[in-house]
Amino acid sequence: MLQQDSSQTLYGIALRVWSRADDKRAETIRDLRRRTESDFYDAPDETYWIPYCLSFLSRYPLYDLLGDYLRGMWIHWNKATNLFHAEEVSRILSFPAPRLNDMVRIDMKDYALCYQFPSSTTGFQNFALWPLFACLSIPNIVGIIEAALSPARRIVFVSHHPAMLTVAAETVRFCVRVYEWSGLYVPVVHARHLKELVQEPGPYILGATAECRSLFSAPTDALVVDLDRNFVLTSSPPTAFSPGQRTKMINRLTQALHGDVSPSGVPTHLRSAYAGGKLIPAGQIIVMRGDVESVRDPEWWNQDAVMTVMDHVCEKTVCDRPVVSMTPLSSPPWLLICHHRDAIPASKPSLAARPRSR
């Protein structure tokens, strides 16, 4: 997610992939290695793989819709990456910009990706909330919500999986929608900015990959949340709730989920873009033929009941912090950019690499 100023927010989905270099590009890489590596050995059968980052940016948080579409199109065009940009950019930009209450539909082979636009710009939720509850225990989630509702509180999510970082940050912000949380919000922080951003004095929600954990020391009042291990670290716990209020919220969420839910870790579809070597849609679909496997909510999940508890808590919480709403523009085009960018060529000895989504 990118925040350019107080009036414009861009939401993105990115797919990191590796594409096998053709003969011309492979020879270019060999020439570069000959000039820069003193011990270079030219192996005729060596295969080179080039990393790519494919992404869509939108003024609307269409994570599941654009993520499923992006992954589906890479399967179709992965052997002709130049056509991916030429064909898919033209196709998706030719769609008329949807309006509120419109149904967006993108036909695939055996099914159609779809999303019903809400009646207001604050009602978007094109991602599942349950993955956060699969990663963290209810007491830990209550502590995070308490921090989000406290003045000048700071939260740092940590995970090996960038996709989970975005879902966690978006889930917390959606859960406190009544309160309209505002502050510095960067679900996936680049390594070069991490040390600086965690020292910001105001409230924030940040996300850091586990590989970057050693690059920063969080302030004493910040919550560092390890999504992979169900662990929250802080030396100064939030105090927005009394002990009784905290216990009541834990009990109500437990009741909403029909009992205590044992954390099972980051869901498979957020660990890999193609779990099991296949595309499994995470968003809403319309099946046109055959049986189509898709990501489904776990049996214990009840979003309506959970959000009833969250909204009630937010309405009861009195905070003095001024509110600055950061909702998308009222009538922008739904898609701004489809980006296909070559990264630095690299040699990769394995025959394939597993793409990752985030």
C-alpha positions in Angstrom: 0.0 0.0 0.0 1.3 3.5 -0.9 0.2 6.7 0.7 1.3 9.7 -1.5 -0.5 12.3 0.6 -3.4 12.7 2.9 -5.9 12.5 0.1 -4.6 9.6 -2.0 -4.0 6.0 -1.1 -2.9 3.3 -3.6 -3.4 -0.4 -2.9 -1.2 -2.9 -4.7 -0.7 -6.6 -5.2 2.7 -8.0 -6.3 3.9 -11.3 -7.6 7.6 -12.2 -7.5 8.5 -14.7 -10.1 11.6 -16.1 -11.9 11.6 -16.5 -15.7 14.1 -18.7 -17.6 16.5 -16.5 -19.7 16.4 -17.0 -23.5 19.7 -17.5 -25.4 20.2 -13.8 -26.1 19.7 -12.7 -22.5 21.8 -15.7 -21.2 24.7 -14.6 -23.4 24.4 -11.0 -22.1 24.6 -12.3 -18.5 27.7 -14.4 -19.5 29.4 -11.4 -21.0 28.7 -9.4 -17.8 30.1 -12.1 -15.6 33.2 -12.4 -17.8 34.0 -8.8 -17.2 33.2 -8.6 -13.5 34.1 -12.1 -12.1 37.8 -13.0 -12.2 37.1 -16.7 -11.5 34.2 -17.0 -13.9 33.9 -20.4 -15.5 31.7 -20.7 -18.6 29.5 -23.7 -18.2 27.6 -24.3 -21.5 24.7 -26.1 -19.8 24.2 -23.5 -17.1 20.7 -22.1 -16.9 20.0 -18.5 -15.9 16.8 -17.2 -14.3 15.7 -13.6 -14.3 13.6 -12.3 -11.4 10.5 -10.2 -12.2 8.1 -8.3 -10.0 4.6 -8.1 -11.6 2.2 -5.7 -9.9 -1.2 -4.0 -10.1 -1.9 -0.7 -8.3 -5.5 0.5 -7.6 -7.2 3.2 -5.8 -9.4 0.5 -4.2 -8.2 -2.3 -1.9 -9.0 -5.1 -4.4 -6.4 -7.6 -2.9 -8.1 -10.9 -3.7 -9.6 -9.9 -7.1 -6.4 -8.4 -8.5 -4.2 -11.0 -6.8 -6.1 -13.9 -8.3 -6.1 -12.2 -11.7 -2.4 -11.5 -11.6 -1.5 -15.1 -10.7 -3.8 -16.5 -13.4 -2.3 -14.3 -16.1 1.2 -15.3 -15.1 0.3 -18.9 -15.7 -1.0 -18.0 -19.1 1.9 -15.8 -20.2 4.9 -17.1 -18.2 6.6 -18.4 -21.4 6.1 -15.0 -23.2 6.7 -12.3 -20.6 6.7 -9.6 -23.2 3.1 -10.5 -24.2 2.0 -10.4 -20.6 2.6 -6.7 -20.5 1.3 -6.0 -24.0 -1.8 -8.1 -23.8 -2.9 -7.9 -20.1 -2.3 -4.2 -19.6 -4.5 -3.5 -22.7 -7.1 -5.9 -21.5 -7.6 -4.8 -17.9 -7.3 -1.1 -18.8 -10.1 -1.5 -21.3 -12.5 -2.4 -18.6 -14.9 0.5 -17.7 -14.2 2.0 -14.3 -16.7 0.4 -11.9 -18.9 2.6 -9.7 -20.1 1.9 -6.2 -22.6 -1.0 -6.0 -21.3 -2.4 -9.3 -20.3 -6.0 -9.7 -16.8 -6.5 -11.2 -16.4 -9.7 -13.2 -13.3 -11.0 -14.9 -13.9 -14.2 -16.9 -11.2 -16.9 -16.7 -11.2 -20.4 -18.3 -13.5 -22.4 -16.0 -14.6 -19.6 -13.6 -15.0 -15.9 -13.3 -13.4 -13.7 -10.6 -15.9 -11.3 -9.1 -16.3 -8.6 -6.5 -19.4 -6.7 -5.5 -18.4 -3.0 -4.9 -19.8 -1.6 -1.6 -22.2 1.3 -1.4 -19.6 3.6 0.1 -15.8 4.0 -0.2 -15.3 3.0 3.4 -16.9 -0.4 3.0 -14.3 -2.2 0.9 -13.1 -5.5 2.2 -11.7 -7.7 -0.6 -9.6 -9.8 1.7 -10.3 -12.4 4.4 -10.0 -11.4 8.1 -9.6 -14.9 9.4 -5.9 -15.4 8.6 -5.0 -13.1 11.5 -7.1 -15.3 13.9 -5.3 -18.4 12.5 -1.9 -16.8 13.3 -2.6 -15.3 16.8 -4.5 -16.3 19.9 -7.5 -14.3 20.9 -5.8 -12.7 23.9 -3.0 -11.5 21.6 -5.5 -10.1 19.1 -7.3 -8.3 21.9 -4.0 -6.7 22.9 -3.3 -5.6 19.4 -6.8 -4.0 19.1 -6.3 -2.4 22.4 -3.1 -0.9 21.1 -4.7 0.3 17.9 -7.4 2.1 20.0 -4.8 3.8 22.3 -3.4 7.3 21.6 0.0 7.3 20.0 0.4 3.5 20.1 2.7 1.6 17.7 2.4 -1.8 16.2 5.1 -3.7 14.2 4.1 -7.0 12.5 6.8 -9.5 11.6 6.6 -12.5 9.3 8.5 -14.5 6.8 5.6 -14.0 4.4 5.0 -10.5 3.0 1.4 -11.3 2.0 0.6 -12.1 5.7 2.0 -8.7 6.7 -0.5 -6.8 4.5 -3.5 -9.0 5.5 -2.6 -8.5 9.2 -2.3 -4.7 9.0 -5.5 -4.4 6.9 -7.4 -6.7 9.3 -6.5 -4.5 12.3 -7.5 -1.4 10.5 -10.8 -2.9 9.3 -11.6 -4.2 12.8 -11.3 -0.6 14.2 -13.2 0.9 11.3 -15.7 2.6 13.6 -12.8 4.4 15.3 -11.3 5.3 12.0 -7.7 4.6 12.9 -5.2 7.1 11.5 -1.4 7.3 11.6 1.6 6.1 9.7 0.6 3.0 7.9 3.1 0.9 5.9 2.2 -2.8 5.9 5.5 -3.9 4.2 8.4 -1.6 5.0 11.5 -1.7 2.9 14.7 -2.7 4.8 16.4 0.6 4.2 13.6 2.6 5.9 12.8 0.2 8.8 15.2 1.6 11.4 14.0 5.1 10.8 10.3 4.5 10.7 10.1 2.5 13.9 11.4 5.5 15.8 8.6 7.8 14.5 6.9 9.5 17.5 3.3 9.2 16.4 1.0 6.1 16.1 1.8 3.6 13.4 1.2 0.2 12.0 4.2 -1.2 10.2 5.2 -4.6 8.7 8.7 -6.1 8.5 9.9 -9.3 7.0 11.5 -11.7 9.5 14.8 -11.3 7.6 14.8 -7.7 8.6 14.1 -8.2 12.3 17.7 -7.6 13.4 17.8 -4.2 11.6 15.7 -2.4 14.2 15.0 -2.0 17.9 11.4 -1.2 18.6 10.5 1.6 21.2 9.5 0.3 24.6 5.8 1.1 24.1 5.6 -0.6 20.7 4.0 -4.0 20.2 6.2 -6.3 18.1 3.9 -9.1 16.8 5.5 -12.3 15.4 2.8 -13.7 13.2 4.7 -16.9 12.5 5.0 -17.8 16.1 2.0 -16.3 17.8 4.2 -14.1 20.0 3.8 -10.4 21.0 6.7 -8.6 22.6 6.4 -5.3 24.5 7.8 -3.8 27.7 4.9 -1.4 28.1 1.5 -3.1 27.4 -1.4 -0.9 26.3 -3.7 0.4 29.0 -6.8 1.5 27.0 -8.9 -1.3 28.5 -9.3 -2.2 32.2 -8.6 -5.8 33.1 -12.3 -6.4 33.3 -12.9 -5.0 29.8 -10.1 -7.0 28.4 -11.4 -10.2 29.8 -14.9 -9.4 28.6 -13.7 -8.8 25.0 -11.7 -12.1 25.1 -14.7 -14.0 26.2 -17.0 -12.4 23.6 -14.6 -13.1 20.8 -14.2 -16.7 22.0 -18.0 -17.0 22.0 -18.3 -15.5 18.5 -15.9 -18.2 17.2 -17.8 -20.9 19.1 -14.8 -21.7 21.4 -11.1 -21.0 21.7 -9.3 -21.3 18.3 -5.8 -22.9 18.4 -3.5 -20.8 16.1 -2.4 -22.9 13.1 0.1 -20.4 11.5 0.1 -18.5 8.3 -2.4 -20.0 5.8 -1.0 -21.9 2.9 -2.4 -19.5 0.3 -0.5 -16.6 1.9 2.8 -18.6 2.0 3.0 -19.3 -1.7 1.3 -17.9 -4.7 0.9 -21.3 -6.2 0.5 -23.8 -3.3 1.0 -27.3 -4.5 2.0 -26.0 -7.9 -1.5 -24.8 -8.9 -3.6 -21.6 -8.8 -6.3 -21.6 -6.0 -8.4 -18.5 -6.1 -8.6 -16.7 -2.8 -11.5 -14.3 -3.7 -15.1 -14.7 -4.8 -15.6 -16.8 -7.9 -18.5 -17.8 -10.2 -17.9 -21.4 -11.4 -18.8 -21.8 -15.1 -17.8 -25.4 -15.6 -16.4 -28.4 -13.6 -15.2 -28.3 -10.1 -13.0 -25.4 -9.1 -10.9 -25.5 -5.9 -10.9 -22.2 -4.0 -9.7 -20.9 -0.6 -12.6 -21.2 1.9 -13.2 -19.8 5.3 -12.6 -22.3 8.1 -15.6 -23.7 9.9 -14.9 -21.8 13.1 -15.0 -18.4 11.4 -18.0 -16.1 11.8 -17.2 -12.6 10.6 -20.5 -11.1 11.4 -20.2 -12.1 15.1 -16.6 -11.0 15.3 -17.3 -7.6 13.8 -20.2 -7.1 16.1 -17.8 -7.4 19.0 -15.2 -5.2 17.4 -17.7 -2.5 16.5 -19.1 -2.5 20.0 -15.7 -2.2 21.6 -14.8 0.7 19.3 -18.0 2.6 20.0 -17.4 2.2 23.7 -13.8 3.4 23.5 -13.2 7.1 24.1 -10.0 8.5 22.6 -8.8 12.1 22.4 -6.7 11.6 19.3 -7.9 13.7 16.3 -9.2 11.6 13.4 -7.9 12.0 9.8 -9.8 9.7 7.4 -7.6 8.2 4.7 -10.3 6.8 2.4 -9.8 6.5 -1.3 -11.0 9.2 -3.7 -14.7 9.1 -4.5 -14.6 8.3 -8.2 -11.2 7.3 -9.5 -10.4 4.7 -12.1 -10.3 1.3 -10.4 -6.9 0.4 -11.8 -3.9 2.7 -12.3 -0.9 0.7 -13.2 0.0 -2.8 -14.4 3.7 -3.0 -14.1 6.1 -5.6 -15.5 9.7 -4.8 -14.4 12.9 -6.6 -15.1 15.1 -6.9 -12.0 18.8 -7.6 -11.9 19.7 -10.8 -13.8 20.8 -13.6 -11.6 22.0 -17.1 -12.0 19.9 -19.8 -10.5 20.9 -23.5 -10.7 17.6 -25.0 -9.8 15.1 -25.8 -12.6 12.3 -23.8 -11.0 11.5 -21.4 -8.3 8.3 -21.0 -6.3 6.7 -17.6 -6.9 5.5 -15.7 -3.9 2.6 -13.3 -3.6 2.4 -10.3 -1.3 
